[in-house]
Amino acid sequence: MTSSDLWDAETAARYDEGSASMFEPSVLDPTVDLLARLAGDGPALELARDRHRPGRRTPAAARRPRDRHRAVGVPAGLLMATLDDVLDLGSSLERSYTAVVRGRLKFRVKQIVYVAFSLDETEMGFGFPKEEREAMVGARPSAFHLPRESDLRFHWIESDLAALDPTEARELVVDAWRMVVPQKVWRAYDLTHPDGPGPPPVSAG
């Protein structure tokens, strides 16, 4: 028996029928609050919602075909993401805010860190399913790498911003945010952003 024998299209279509109440804020928020206190200043929690539950968007890295090794030999300035390309999301996504901890910029929901930048702002760590992490690193080693050993237990991955294009970087931030907010929050976002966050806003002047 294979996984496809147990999890087919029909099963997926009715997977969370009748379970909407499980994801109501009154059910989830007390647990999120407790886990946030336990996580402290650490990265994303070990507990995270399944990114592939029916109704959720496909992760950014799998949504758009691209050269898996684009960063190798890419000319300077060609579609290379920077912190400025994603900075607005840290304060515009619902329940999200920015914080600086020991000189490092982080995006948080309550006390849960879902995105963190290196001191030199060239690397971006973000919430990502740990069961998919090795495959992502193996497929795009120039763009993604494992977090430090002490953070391997978390749903977390690190990226080189210069190996991402700006729109992809924004999608990865939104995907990480989805992992730490209730279902009704990210579903409301999907209704108003059917194509995802899109490219970075054009700065005035």
C-alpha beads as a LAMMPS data file, in Angstrom:
LAMMPS data file: protein, C-alpha beads

205 atoms
204 bonds

1 atom types
1 bond types

-500.0 500.0 xlo xhi
-500.0 500.0 ylo yhi
-500.0 500.0 zlo zhi

Masses

1 110.0

Atoms # bond

1 1 1 0.000 0.000 0.000
2 1 1 1.312 3.450 -0.912
3 1 1 0.419 6.920 0.354
4 1 1 -1.669 7.480 -2.796
5 1 1 -3.881 4.556 -1.744
6 1 1 -4.734 6.437 1.456
7 1 1 -4.617 10.058 0.291
8 1 1 -6.349 10.498 -3.039
9 1 1 -8.168 13.472 -4.545
10 1 1 -11.507 12.509 -3.023
11 1 1 -10.004 12.242 0.458
12 1 1 -8.212 15.551 0.069
13 1 1 -11.419 17.284 -1.045
14 1 1 -13.217 16.342 2.180
15 1 1 -10.176 16.406 4.447
16 1 1 -11.301 19.138 6.828
17 1 1 -15.032 18.992 6.340
18 1 1 -16.662 19.756 9.642
19 1 1 -13.376 20.753 11.292
20 1 1 -13.479 24.507 10.771
21 1 1 -14.071 25.023 14.481
22 1 1 -10.630 23.559 15.172
23 1 1 -9.034 26.649 13.623
24 1 1 -11.111 29.337 15.309
25 1 1 -9.120 31.972 17.236
26 1 1 -10.782 30.931 20.488
27 1 1 -9.245 27.479 20.030
28 1 1 -5.882 28.362 18.515
29 1 1 -4.916 31.607 20.224
30 1 1 -4.409 30.200 23.758
31 1 1 -2.087 27.544 22.322
32 1 1 -0.230 30.071 20.179
33 1 1 0.194 32.345 23.211
34 1 1 1.672 29.509 25.272
35 1 1 4.042 28.407 22.517
36 1 1 5.093 31.999 21.899
37 1 1 6.146 32.300 25.535
38 1 1 8.076 29.047 25.282
39 1 1 9.792 30.104 22.050
40 1 1 11.055 33.402 23.466
41 1 1 13.387 35.012 20.922
42 1 1 13.838 31.775 18.965
43 1 1 12.697 31.288 15.369
44 1 1 9.397 29.797 14.251
45 1 1 7.760 27.240 16.478
46 1 1 8.007 23.493 16.055
47 1 1 4.219 23.424 15.865
48 1 1 2.972 24.856 12.583
49 1 1 -0.064 24.431 10.407
50 1 1 0.242 22.152 7.401
51 1 1 1.043 24.360 4.423
52 1 1 -0.568 21.795 2.131
53 1 1 -3.960 21.467 3.819
54 1 1 -6.678 21.854 1.150
55 1 1 -7.376 25.535 0.575
56 1 1 -3.826 26.668 1.269
57 1 1 -1.700 28.172 -1.453
58 1 1 1.148 26.149 -2.901
59 1 1 4.482 27.225 -1.348
60 1 1 6.201 30.000 -3.269
61 1 1 9.240 27.959 -4.208
62 1 1 7.040 25.401 -5.972
63 1 1 4.610 27.842 -7.571
64 1 1 6.722 29.351 -10.311
65 1 1 9.238 27.435 -12.428
66 1 1 12.735 28.924 -12.323
67 1 1 16.363 28.065 -12.788
68 1 1 17.226 26.116 -9.636
69 1 1 20.785 27.479 -9.677
70 1 1 20.052 31.006 -10.856
71 1 1 22.347 32.612 -8.267
72 1 1 25.470 31.044 -9.754
73 1 1 27.075 33.664 -11.980
74 1 1 24.076 35.999 -11.907
75 1 1 25.170 39.508 -12.971
76 1 1 25.067 42.026 -10.144
77 1 1 21.763 43.865 -9.878
78 1 1 19.743 41.367 -11.936
79 1 1 16.554 40.489 -10.028
80 1 1 18.381 40.135 -6.730
81 1 1 16.201 40.565 -3.644
82 1 1 17.156 42.845 -0.782
83 1 1 15.649 43.535 2.614
84 1 1 13.926 46.622 1.183
85 1 1 11.917 44.375 -1.153
86 1 1 10.146 42.642 1.744
87 1 1 10.323 45.231 4.513
88 1 1 6.778 46.544 4.009
89 1 1 5.336 43.067 4.638
90 1 1 6.692 43.019 8.175
91 1 1 4.264 45.733 9.216
92 1 1 1.472 45.392 6.632
93 1 1 0.543 41.722 7.061
94 1 1 -2.221 41.310 9.628
95 1 1 -0.962 40.826 13.212
96 1 1 2.649 41.225 12.059
97 1 1 5.160 43.764 13.316
98 1 1 8.892 44.362 13.084
99 1 1 11.399 44.224 15.925
100 1 1 15.142 44.605 16.226
101 1 1 16.801 42.087 18.554
102 1 1 20.545 42.404 19.145
103 1 1 20.858 44.354 15.926
104 1 1 18.909 41.867 13.794
105 1 1 15.600 42.786 12.170
106 1 1 12.811 40.264 12.733
107 1 1 9.173 39.936 11.687
108 1 1 6.863 38.713 14.425
109 1 1 3.288 37.758 15.121
110 1 1 2.852 38.283 18.844
111 1 1 6.183 36.902 20.099
112 1 1 6.587 34.342 17.309
113 1 1 9.466 35.103 14.959
114 1 1 8.592 34.034 11.428
115 1 1 11.283 35.944 9.494
116 1 1 14.749 37.041 10.651
117 1 1 17.570 38.782 8.785
118 1 1 21.304 38.492 9.323
119 1 1 23.202 41.438 10.753
120 1 1 24.467 42.389 7.295
121 1 1 20.947 41.935 5.838
122 1 1 22.153 39.561 3.123
123 1 1 20.473 36.417 4.509
124 1 1 16.840 35.818 5.395
125 1 1 15.693 32.995 7.653
126 1 1 12.001 32.179 7.668
127 1 1 9.395 29.662 8.754
128 1 1 9.363 26.631 6.496
129 1 1 8.200 23.008 7.024
130 1 1 11.191 21.066 8.295
131 1 1 9.986 17.911 6.530
132 1 1 10.444 19.730 3.186
133 1 1 13.676 21.515 4.090
134 1 1 16.278 19.015 2.910
135 1 1 14.583 18.679 -0.468
136 1 1 14.561 22.447 -0.888
137 1 1 18.228 22.792 0.035
138 1 1 19.149 19.899 -2.257
139 1 1 17.227 21.388 -5.181
140 1 1 18.545 24.938 -4.778
141 1 1 21.762 24.887 -2.731
142 1 1 22.810 28.277 -4.018
143 1 1 19.671 29.869 -2.607
144 1 1 18.810 27.914 0.541
145 1 1 20.727 26.318 3.394
146 1 1 19.981 24.634 6.689
147 1 1 19.790 26.716 9.861
148 1 1 22.376 26.289 12.574
149 1 1 22.254 22.959 14.402
150 1 1 20.445 24.329 17.452
151 1 1 17.587 25.523 15.201
152 1 1 17.136 22.324 13.187
153 1 1 14.265 21.291 15.457
154 1 1 12.257 24.292 14.293
155 1 1 10.273 24.755 11.087
156 1 1 12.950 27.067 9.695
157 1 1 15.223 27.515 6.685
158 1 1 17.835 30.106 5.689
159 1 1 18.186 31.827 2.317
160 1 1 20.653 34.026 0.470
161 1 1 18.635 37.070 -0.599
162 1 1 20.843 37.676 -3.639
163 1 1 19.819 34.238 -4.962
164 1 1 16.107 35.113 -4.834
165 1 1 14.213 37.501 -7.022
166 1 1 12.183 40.157 -5.171
167 1 1 8.757 38.656 -5.853
168 1 1 9.847 35.189 -4.731
169 1 1 11.294 36.624 -1.533
170 1 1 7.971 38.314 -0.808
171 1 1 6.065 35.083 -1.422
172 1 1 8.334 33.214 0.982
173 1 1 7.683 35.827 3.675
174 1 1 3.923 35.487 3.211
175 1 1 4.147 31.685 3.283
176 1 1 6.042 31.901 6.585
177 1 1 3.452 34.308 7.973
178 1 1 0.688 31.830 7.094
179 1 1 2.293 29.316 9.436
180 1 1 1.794 31.507 12.508
181 1 1 -1.636 33.081 12.027
182 1 1 -5.091 31.495 12.248
183 1 1 -6.680 30.041 9.151
184 1 1 -9.307 32.766 8.893
185 1 1 -6.564 35.418 8.748
186 1 1 -4.616 33.948 5.837
187 1 1 -7.831 33.042 4.014
188 1 1 -8.947 36.676 4.217
189 1 1 -5.552 37.692 2.823
190 1 1 -5.946 35.243 -0.078
191 1 1 -9.285 36.802 -0.995
192 1 1 -7.719 40.236 -1.355
193 1 1 -4.413 38.984 -2.817
194 1 1 -5.356 36.115 -5.174
195 1 1 -1.981 36.372 -6.924
196 1 1 0.069 36.652 -3.745
197 1 1 1.902 39.742 -2.515
198 1 1 3.215 40.670 -5.943
199 1 1 6.383 42.651 -6.639
200 1 1 7.793 45.174 -4.176
201 1 1 6.037 48.541 -4.073
202 1 1 7.705 51.256 -6.108
203 1 1 9.314 53.734 -3.740
204 1 1 8.456 57.364 -4.177
205 1 1 11.200 59.347 -5.823

Bonds

1 1 1 2
2 1 2 3
3 1 3 4
4 1 4 5
5 1 5 6
6 1 6 7
7 1 7 8
8 1 8 9
9 1 9 10
10 1 10 11
11 1 11 12
12 1 12 13
13 1 13 14
14 1 14 15
15 1 15 16
16 1 16 17
17 1 17 18
18 1 18 19
19 1 19 20
20 1 20 21
21 1 21 22
22 1 22 23
23 1 23 24
24 1 24 25
25 1 25 26
26 1 26 27
27 1 27 28
28 1 28 29
29 1 29 30
30 1 30 31
31 1 31 32
32 1 32 33
33 1 33 34
34 1 34 35
35 1 35 36
36 1 36 37
37 1 37 38
38 1 38 39
39 1 39 40
40 1 40 41
41 1 41 42
42 1 42 43
43 1 43 44
44 1 44 45
45 1 45 46
46 1 46 47
47 1 47 48
48 1 48 49
49 1 49 50
50 1 50 51
51 1 51 52
52 1 52 53
53 1 53 54
54 1 54 55
55 1 55 56
56 1 56 57
57 1 57 58
58 1 58 59
59 1 59 60
60 1 60 61
61 1 61 62
62 1 62 63
63 1 63 64
64 1 64 65
65 1 65 66
66 1 66 67
67 1 67 68
68 1 68 69
69 1 69 70
70 1 70 71
71 1 71 72
72 1 72 73
73 1 73 74
74 1 74 75
75 1 75 76
76 1 76 77
77 1 77 78
78 1 78 79
79 1 79 80
80 1 80 81
81 1 81 82
82 1 82 83
83 1 83 84
84 1 84 85
85 1 85 86
86 1 86 87
87 1 87 88
88 1 88 89
89 1 89 90
90 1 90 91
91 1 91 92
92 1 92 93
93 1 93 94
94 1 94 95
95 1 95 96
96 1 96 97
97 1 97 98
98 1 98 99
99 1 99 100
100 1 100 101
101 1 101 102
102 1 102 103
103 1 103 104
104 1 104 105
105 1 105 106
106 1 106 107
107 1 107 108
108 1 108 109
109 1 109 110
110 1 110 111
111 1 111 112
112 1 112 113
113 1 113 114
114 1 114 115
115 1 115 116
116 1 116 117
117 1 117 118
118 1 118 119
119 1 119 120
120 1 120 121
121 1 121 122
122 1 122 123
123 1 123 124
124 1 124 125
125 1 125 126
126 1 126 127
127 1 127 128
128 1 128 129
129 1 129 130
130 1 130 131
131 1 131 132
132 1 132 133
133 1 133 134
134 1 134 135
135 1 135 136
136 1 136 137
137 1 137 138
138 1 138 139
139 1 139 140
140 1 140 141
141 1 141 142
142 1 142 143
143 1 143 144
144 1 144 145
145 1 145 146
146 1 146 147
147 1 147 148
148 1 148 149
149 1 149 150
150 1 150 151
151 1 151 152
152 1 152 153
153 1 153 154
154 1 154 155
155 1 155 156
156 1 156 157
157 1 157 158
158 1 158 159
159 1 159 160
160 1 160 161
161 1 161 162
162 1 162 163
163 1 163 164
164 1 164 165
165 1 165 166
166 1 166 167
167 1 167 168
168 1 168 169
169 1 169 170
170 1 170 171
171 1 171 172
172 1 172 173
173 1 173 174
174 1 174 175
175 1 175 176
176 1 176 177
177 1 177 178
178 1 178 179
179 1 179 180
180 1 180 181
181 1 181 182
182 1 182 183
183 1 183 184
184 1 184 185
185 1 185 186
186 1 186 187
187 1 187 188
188 1 188 189
189 1 189 190
190 1 190 191
191 1 191 192
192 1 192 193
193 1 193 194
194 1 194 195
195 1 195 196
196 1 196 197
197 1 197 198
198 1 198 199
199 1 199 200
200 1 200 201
201 1 201 202
202 1 202 203
203 1 203 204
204 1 204 205
